[in-house]
Amino acid sequence: MTSLTADTILAAYRMGIFPMADSAEDDELFWVEPERRGIFPLDDFHVPKRLAKTIRRMPFEVTVNTAFRRVMRECAAPRGEDNGTWINDTILELYGELHDRGFAHSVECWKDGELVGGLYGVAFESVFCGESMFTRVTDASKIALVYLVARLIHGGYTLLDAQFITPHLATFGAREISRAEYLVRLKNALQSEGNFYSLPAGLTGSEILQSITQTS
């Protein structure tokens, strides 16, 4: 994939396609359009009871877009037994450009001034495509996800794309739909505009949870 630009990537997302690399060392990217697509239904997002209790205690400072490139680098770092990553230098550069232009965002969790978890993704119209997340402290990435969902709901987003389902994401209500259904949802979501910055600052953990009704 040569001469790839940020504009090309954004156009691909609007068609339901996204890029990946085989590894961090591979300079080439390839396009992905899953037959089965993972999504989070924003009107049926589930916060596990134990996690909700943690959020009410506010263990982290949660910020938005204060360390986008650091979050990407953390997501690209080797972790656990699986040392591979699909985030190469080209992705780091082009998604950094999307962020600078307002089309990619991060949510960060901090503890004692240290970045301990977060996530990032691509946003356009009323769509947010989650790309990757990382955690250095228990529950940090999960709390970043909950705060993201609260922000998307408040901002009028209608589609949260998870790309691929994992057992971890399924605990929050993520589910698989067909490619055809995803494209219908995507087309509808392109007809409205979300506001990523409409969530008031300084909300308590309880107030964040109140905007996400599914807890058990």
Phi and psi restraints in degrees (value plus and minus 20) as a CYANA .aco file:
   2 THR   PHI    -125.3   -85.3
   2 THR   PSI     135.3   175.3
   3 SER   PHI      33.4    73.4
   3 SER   PSI      16.2    56.2
   4 LEU   PHI     -92.4   -52.4
   4 LEU   PSI     117.3   157.3
   5 THR   PHI    -141.9  -101.9
   5 THR   PSI     145.4   185.4
   6 ALA   PHI     -81.5   -41.5
   6 ALA   PSI     -57.5   -17.5
   7 ASP   PHI     -82.6   -42.6
   7 ASP   PSI     -58.9   -18.9
   8 THR   PHI     -83.9   -43.9
   8 THR   PSI     -63.0   -23.0
   9 ILE   PHI     -81.7   -41.7
   9 ILE   PSI     -65.1   -25.1
  10 LEU   PHI     -83.0   -43.0
  10 LEU   PSI     -61.3   -21.3
  11 ALA   PHI     -83.1   -43.1
  11 ALA   PSI     -57.8   -17.8
  12 ALA   PHI     -84.8   -44.8
  12 ALA   PSI     -63.4   -23.4
  13 TYR   PHI     -78.1   -38.1
  13 TYR   PSI     -58.2   -18.2
  14 ARG   PHI     -89.4   -49.4
  14 ARG   PSI     -32.7     7.3
  15 MET   PHI    -124.4   -84.4
  15 MET   PSI     -17.4    22.6
  16 GLY   PHI      69.5   109.5
  16 GLY   PSI      -1.9    38.1
  17 ILE   PHI    -141.0  -101.0
  17 ILE   PSI     126.8   166.8
  18 PHE   PHI    -162.4  -122.4
  18 PHE   PSI     136.9   176.9
  19 PRO   PHI    -115.4   -75.4
  19 PRO   PSI     133.8   173.8
  20 MET   PHI    -165.4  -125.4
  20 MET   PSI     144.1   184.1
  21 ALA   PHI    -136.0   -96.0
  21 ALA   PSI     134.0   174.0
  22 ASP   PHI     -87.6   -47.6
  22 ASP   PSI     -51.9   -11.9
  23 SER   PHI    -182.5  -142.5
  23 SER   PSI     148.4   188.4
  24 ALA   PHI     -84.1   -44.1
  24 ALA   PSI     -46.6    -6.6
  25 GLU   PHI    -105.4   -65.4
  25 GLU   PSI     -34.4     5.6
  26 ASP   PHI    -105.8   -65.8
  26 ASP   PSI     102.7   142.7
  27 ASP   PHI     -95.0   -55.0
  27 ASP   PSI     -40.2    -0.2
  28 GLU   PHI    -105.1   -65.1
  28 GLU   PSI     129.7   169.7
  29 LEU   PHI    -136.9   -96.9
  29 LEU   PSI     138.2   178.2
  30 PHE   PHI    -154.7  -114.7
  30 PHE   PSI     134.7   174.7
  31 TRP   PHI    -107.1   -67.1
  31 TRP   PSI     122.9   162.9
  32 VAL   PHI    -144.9  -104.9
  32 VAL   PSI     112.1   152.1
  33 GLU   PHI    -159.4  -119.4
  33 GLU   PSI      66.4   106.4
  34 PRO   PHI     -80.5   -40.5
  34 PRO   PSI     123.0   163.0
  35 GLU   PHI     -88.0   -48.0
  35 GLU   PSI     -54.5   -14.5
  36 ARG   PHI    -137.4   -97.4
  36 ARG   PSI     105.0   145.0
  37 ARG   PHI    -132.4   -92.4
  37 ARG   PSI     115.9   155.9
  38 GLY   PHI    -108.2   -68.2
  38 GLY   PSI     114.0   154.0
  39 ILE   PHI    -157.7  -117.7
  39 ILE   PSI     138.4   178.4
  40 PHE   PHI    -126.2   -86.2
  40 PHE   PSI      93.9   133.9
  41 PRO   PHI     -85.9   -45.9
  41 PRO   PSI      94.9   134.9
  42 LEU   PHI     -88.0   -48.0
  42 LEU   PSI     -41.6    -1.6
  43 ASP   PHI    -110.2   -70.2
  43 ASP   PSI     -14.3    25.7
  44 ASP   PHI    -165.7  -125.7
  44 ASP   PSI      15.2    55.2
  45 PHE   PHI     -95.7   -55.7
  45 PHE   PSI     116.0   156.0
  46 HIS   PHI    -130.4   -90.4
  46 HIS   PSI     106.3   146.3
  47 VAL   PHI    -128.1   -88.1
  47 VAL   PSI      93.9   133.9
  48 PRO   PHI     -76.9   -36.9
  48 PRO   PSI     126.3   166.3
  49 LYS   PHI     -77.9   -37.9
  49 LYS   PSI     -63.1   -23.1
  50 ARG   PHI     -82.9   -42.9
  50 ARG   PSI     -60.8   -20.8
  51 LEU   PHI     -88.1   -48.1
  51 LEU   PSI     -58.5   -18.5
  52 ALA   PHI     -80.2   -40.2
  52 ALA   PSI     -59.7   -19.7
  53 LYS   PHI     -82.2   -42.2
  53 LYS   PSI     -60.2   -20.2
  54 THR   PHI     -85.3   -45.3
  54 THR   PSI     -62.4   -22.4
  55 ILE   PHI     -82.4   -42.4
  55 ILE   PSI     -57.2   -17.2
  56 ARG   PHI     -83.5   -43.5
  56 ARG   PSI     -45.3    -5.3
  57 ARG   PHI    -103.2   -63.2
  57 ARG   PSI     -29.7    10.3
  58 MET   PHI      31.5    71.5
  58 MET   PSI      44.5    84.5
  59 PRO   PHI     -95.2   -55.2
  59 PRO   PSI     -37.3     2.7
  60 PHE   PHI    -146.9  -106.9
  60 PHE   PSI     138.4   178.4
  61 GLU   PHI    -107.8   -67.8
  61 GLU   PSI     105.9   145.9
  62 VAL   PHI    -128.3   -88.3
  62 VAL   PSI     107.0   147.0
  63 THR   PHI    -147.8  -107.8
  63 THR   PSI     150.1   190.1
  64 VAL   PHI    -149.4  -109.4
  64 VAL   PSI     109.4   149.4
  65 ASN   PHI      40.2    80.2
  65 ASN   PSI       9.1    49.1
  66 THR   PHI    -117.1   -77.1
  66 THR   PSI     -34.6     5.4
  67 ALA   PHI    -171.3  -131.3
  67 ALA   PSI      29.6    69.6
  68 PHE   PHI     -76.2   -36.2
  68 PHE   PSI     -71.5   -31.5
  69 ARG   PHI     -88.0   -48.0
  69 ARG   PSI     -53.1   -13.1
  70 ARG   PHI     -84.6   -44.6
  70 ARG   PSI     -60.9   -20.9
  71 VAL   PHI     -81.9   -41.9
  71 VAL   PSI     -64.8   -24.8
  72 MET   PHI     -79.5   -39.5
  72 MET   PSI     -64.0   -24.0
  73 ARG   PHI     -84.6   -44.6
  73 ARG   PSI     -58.2   -18.2
  74 GLU   PHI     -85.3   -45.3
  74 GLU   PSI     -59.9   -19.9
  75 CYS   PHI     -85.5   -45.5
  75 CYS   PSI     -49.1    -9.1
  76 ALA   PHI    -103.8   -63.8
  76 ALA   PSI     -32.6     7.4
  77 ALA   PHI     -90.4   -50.4
  77 ALA   PSI     126.9   166.9
  78 PRO   PHI     -78.5   -38.5
  78 PRO   PSI     124.5   164.5
  79 ARG   PHI    -165.0  -125.0
  79 ARG   PSI     119.4   159.4
  80 GLY   PHI      37.1    77.1
  80 GLY   PSI    -167.4  -127.4
  81 GLU   PHI     -96.9   -56.9
  81 GLU   PSI     -43.4    -3.4
  82 ASP   PHI    -112.5   -72.5
  82 ASP   PSI      81.2   121.2
  83 ASN   PHI    -109.2   -69.2
  83 ASN   PSI     -18.8    21.2
  84 GLY   PHI    -102.9   -62.9
  84 GLY   PSI     139.8   179.8
  85 THR   PHI    -170.1  -130.1
  85 THR   PSI     130.1   170.1
  86 TRP   PHI    -118.2   -78.2
  86 TRP   PSI     -15.2    24.8
  87 ILE   PHI    -118.0   -78.0
  87 ILE   PSI      86.0   126.0
  88 ASN   PHI    -124.2   -84.2
  88 ASN   PSI    -196.0  -156.0
  89 ASP   PHI     -83.5   -43.5
  89 ASP   PSI     -54.1   -14.1
  90 THR   PHI     -83.7   -43.7
  90 THR   PSI     -63.7   -23.7
  91 ILE   PHI     -84.6   -44.6
  91 ILE   PSI     -63.4   -23.4
  92 LEU   PHI     -77.6   -37.6
  92 LEU   PSI     -62.5   -22.5
  93 GLU   PHI     -90.2   -50.2
  93 GLU   PSI     -68.4   -28.4
  94 LEU   PHI     -92.5   -52.5
  94 LEU   PSI     -56.8   -16.8
  95 TYR   PHI     -93.5   -53.5
  95 TYR   PSI     -48.7    -8.7
  96 GLY   PHI     -81.9   -41.9
  96 GLY   PSI     -59.9   -19.9
  97 GLU   PHI     -85.4   -45.4
  97 GLU   PSI     -61.7   -21.7
  98 LEU   PHI     -79.6   -39.6
  98 LEU   PSI     -59.6   -19.6
  99 HIS   PHI     -83.1   -43.1
  99 HIS   PSI     -65.5   -25.5
 100 ASP   PHI     -80.0   -40.0
 100 ASP   PSI     -48.4    -8.4
 101 ARG   PHI    -113.8   -73.8
 101 ARG   PSI     -18.0    22.0
 102 GLY   PHI      69.3   109.3
 102 GLY   PSI      -7.0    33.0
 103 PHE   PHI    -127.3   -87.3
 103 PHE   PSI     -17.2    22.8
 104 ALA   PHI    -161.5  -121.5
 104 ALA   PSI     120.8   160.8
 105 HIS   PHI    -156.1  -116.1
 105 HIS   PSI     136.9   176.9
 106 SER   PHI    -147.9  -107.9
 106 SER   PSI     132.4   172.4
 107 VAL   PHI    -140.6  -100.6
 107 VAL   PSI     108.8   148.8
 108 GLU   PHI    -139.6   -99.6
 108 GLU   PSI     124.8   164.8
 109 CYS   PHI    -135.8   -95.8
 109 CYS   PSI     111.0   151.0
 110 TRP   PHI    -142.2  -102.2
 110 TRP   PSI     124.4   164.4
 111 LYS   PHI    -157.4  -117.4
 111 LYS   PSI     101.5   141.5
 112 ASP   PHI      33.1    73.1
 112 ASP   PSI      20.1    60.1
 113 GLY   PHI      60.2   100.2
 113 GLY   PSI     -19.2    20.8
 114 GLU   PHI    -125.1   -85.1
 114 GLU   PSI     119.5   159.5
 115 LEU   PHI     -95.7   -55.7
 115 LEU   PSI      94.7   134.7
 116 VAL   PHI    -135.9   -95.9
 116 VAL   PSI     -24.2    15.8
 117 GLY   PHI    -199.0  -159.0
 117 GLY   PSI     143.2   183.2
 118 GLY   PHI     150.2   190.2
 118 GLY   PSI    -198.0  -158.0
 119 LEU   PHI    -172.6  -132.6
 119 LEU   PSI     145.9   185.9
 120 TYR   PHI    -166.6  -126.6
 120 TYR   PSI     141.8   181.8
 121 GLY   PHI    -188.5  -148.5
 121 GLY   PSI     158.6   198.6
 122 VAL   PHI    -127.4   -87.4
 122 VAL   PSI     115.4   155.4
 123 ALA   PHI    -145.6  -105.6
 123 ALA   PSI     116.8   156.8
 124 PHE   PHI    -179.5  -139.5
 124 PHE   PSI     125.7   165.7
 125 GLU   PHI      24.7    64.7
 125 GLU   PSI    -146.7  -106.7
 126 SER   PHI    -129.4   -89.4
 126 SER   PSI      16.0    56.0
 127 VAL   PHI    -135.4   -95.4
 127 VAL   PSI     117.6   157.6
 128 PHE   PHI    -146.9  -106.9
 128 PHE   PSI     102.1   142.1
 129 CYS   PHI    -124.0   -84.0
 129 CYS   PSI      86.2   126.2
 130 GLY   PHI     -89.3   -49.3
 130 GLY   PSI     113.2   153.2
 131 GLU   PHI    -123.8   -83.8
 131 GLU   PSI     -74.7   -34.7
 132 SER   PHI    -181.4  -141.4
 132 SER   PSI     142.5   182.5
 133 MET   PHI    -163.9  -123.9
 133 MET   PSI     141.8   181.8
 134 PHE   PHI    -166.0  -126.0
 134 PHE   PSI     140.8   180.8
 135 THR   PHI    -166.2  -126.2
 135 THR   PSI     120.0   160.0
 136 ARG   PHI    -130.5   -90.5
 136 ARG   PSI     -36.9     3.1
 137 VAL   PHI    -152.0  -112.0
 137 VAL   PSI     123.0   163.0
 138 THR   PHI     -69.2   -29.2
 138 THR   PSI     109.7   149.7
 139 ASP   PHI      58.4    98.4
 139 ASP   PSI     -22.4    17.6
 140 ALA   PHI     -82.9   -42.9
 140 ALA   PSI     -67.6   -27.6
 141 SER   PHI     -88.9   -48.9
 141 SER   PSI     -53.5   -13.5
 142 LYS   PHI     -85.0   -45.0
 142 LYS   PSI     -61.6   -21.6
 143 ILE   PHI     -87.9   -47.9
 143 ILE   PSI     -57.5   -17.5
 144 ALA   PHI     -79.5   -39.5
 144 ALA   PSI     -59.9   -19.9
 145 LEU   PHI     -84.6   -44.6
 145 LEU   PSI     -63.8   -23.8
 146 VAL   PHI     -81.9   -41.9
 146 VAL   PSI     -63.8   -23.8
 147 TYR   PHI     -84.6   -44.6
 147 TYR   PSI     -56.7   -16.7
 148 LEU   PHI     -81.1   -41.1
 148 LEU   PSI     -67.7   -27.7
 149 VAL   PHI     -81.7   -41.7
 149 VAL   PSI     -62.7   -22.7
 150 ALA   PHI     -78.3   -38.3
 150 ALA   PSI     -61.6   -21.6
 151 ARG   PHI     -85.6   -45.6
 151 ARG   PSI     -62.4   -22.4
 152 LEU   PHI     -87.3   -47.3
 152 LEU   PSI     -62.2   -22.2
 153 ILE   PHI     -82.1   -42.1
 153 ILE   PSI     -67.5   -27.5
 154 HIS   PHI     -84.2   -44.2
 154 HIS   PSI     -52.3   -12.3
 155 GLY   PHI    -108.0   -68.0
 155 GLY   PSI     -15.6    24.4
 156 GLY   PHI      61.0   101.0
 156 GLY   PSI       0.3    40.3
 157 TYR   PHI     -93.0   -53.0
 157 TYR   PSI     130.4   170.4
 158 THR   PHI    -140.7  -100.7
 158 THR   PSI     -29.8    10.2
 159 LEU   PHI    -161.4  -121.4
 159 LEU   PSI     103.2   143.2
 160 LEU   PHI    -135.7   -95.7
 160 LEU   PSI      87.0   127.0
 161 ASP   PHI    -108.4   -68.4
 161 ASP   PSI     102.6   142.6
 162 ALA   PHI    -119.3   -79.3
 162 ALA   PSI     -24.6    15.4
 163 GLN   PHI      46.9    86.9
 163 GLN   PSI     -90.6   -50.6
 164 PHE   PHI    -146.5  -106.5
 164 PHE   PSI     122.4   162.4
 165 ILE   PHI    -105.6   -65.6
 165 ILE   PSI     117.5   157.5
 166 THR   PHI    -145.6  -105.6
 166 THR   PSI     140.3   180.3
 167 PRO   PHI     -75.9   -35.9
 167 PRO   PSI     -55.6   -15.6
 168 HIS   PHI     -81.5   -41.5
 168 HIS   PSI     -67.7   -27.7
 169 LEU   PHI     -88.3   -48.3
 169 LEU   PSI     -52.1   -12.1
 170 ALA   PHI     -83.0   -43.0
 170 ALA   PSI     -47.4    -7.4
 171 THR   PHI     -85.9   -45.9
 171 THR   PSI     -38.2     1.8
 172 PHE   PHI    -117.7   -77.7
 172 PHE   PSI     -14.8    25.2
 173 GLY   PHI      79.3   119.3
 173 GLY   PSI     -15.5    24.5
 174 ALA   PHI     -83.3   -43.3
 174 ALA   PSI     123.3   163.3
 175 ARG   PHI    -165.4  -125.4
 175 ARG   PSI     143.5   183.5
 176 GLU   PHI    -113.7   -73.7
 176 GLU   PSI     121.5   161.5
 177 ILE   PHI    -150.7  -110.7
 177 ILE   PSI     145.5   185.5
 178 SER   PHI     -92.6   -52.6
 178 SER   PSI     140.9   180.9
 179 ARG   PHI     -77.8   -37.8
 179 ARG   PSI     -61.8   -21.8
 180 ALA   PHI     -82.8   -42.8
 180 ALA   PSI     -63.6   -23.6
 181 GLU   PHI     -85.9   -45.9
 181 GLU   PSI     -59.0   -19.0
 182 TYR   PHI     -80.9   -40.9
 182 TYR   PSI     -62.6   -22.6
 183 LEU   PHI     -85.5   -45.5
 183 LEU   PSI     -53.6   -13.6
 184 VAL   PHI     -86.1   -46.1
 184 VAL   PSI     -65.9   -25.9
 185 ARG   PHI     -82.6   -42.6
 185 ARG   PSI     -59.8   -19.8
 186 LEU   PHI     -83.6   -43.6
 186 LEU   PSI     -66.2   -26.2
 187 LYS   PHI     -78.1   -38.1
 187 LYS   PSI     -63.0   -23.0
 188 ASN   PHI     -85.9   -45.9
 188 ASN   PSI     -59.8   -19.8
 189 ALA   PHI     -88.5   -48.5
 189 ALA   PSI     -44.6    -4.6
 190 LEU   PHI     -94.3   -54.3
 190 LEU   PSI     -27.2    12.8
 191 GLN   PHI    -109.7   -69.7
 191 GLN   PSI     -24.8    15.2
 192 SER   PHI    -153.1  -113.1
 192 SER   PSI     145.5   185.5
 193 GLU   PHI    -139.6   -99.6
 193 GLU   PSI     102.5   142.5
 194 GLY   PHI    -108.4   -68.4
 194 GLY   PSI     138.8   178.8
 195 ASN   PHI    -140.4  -100.4
 195 ASN   PSI      86.1   126.1
 196 PHE   PHI     -89.9   -49.9
 196 PHE   PSI     -36.6     3.4
 197 TYR   PHI    -130.2   -90.2
 197 TYR   PSI      -3.7    36.3
 198 SER   PHI    -104.7   -64.7
 198 SER   PSI     -34.9     5.1
 199 LEU   PHI     -88.8   -48.8
 199 LEU   PSI     107.1   147.1
 200 PRO   PHI     -81.1   -41.1
 200 PRO   PSI     126.9   166.9
 201 ALA   PHI     -98.1   -58.1
 201 ALA   PSI     136.6   176.6
 202 GLY   PHI      58.1    98.1
 202 GLY   PSI      -3.2    36.8
 203 LEU   PHI     -89.1   -49.1
 203 LEU   PSI     124.2   164.2
 204 THR   PHI     -96.1   -56.1
 204 THR   PSI     146.1   186.1
 205 GLY   PHI     -78.9   -38.9
 205 GLY   PSI     -59.2   -19.2
 206 SER   PHI     -83.9   -43.9
 206 SER   PSI     -59.0   -19.0
 207 GLU   PHI     -88.3   -48.3
 207 GLU   PSI     -56.2   -16.2
 208 ILE   PHI     -81.6   -41.6
 208 ILE   PSI     -64.9   -24.9
 209 LEU   PHI     -85.1   -45.1
 209 LEU   PSI     -53.9   -13.9
 210 GLN   PHI     -81.4   -41.4
 210 GLN   PSI     -45.9    -5.9
 211 SER   PHI    -103.7   -63.7
 211 SER   PSI     -25.6    14.4
 212 ILE   PHI    -142.3  -102.3
 212 ILE   PSI      84.1   124.1
 213 THR   PHI     -98.7   -58.7
 213 THR   PSI     -42.5    -2.5
 214 GLN   PHI    -107.1   -67.1
 214 GLN   PSI      78.6   118.6
 215 THR   PHI    -149.7  -109.7
 215 THR   PSI     122.9   162.9
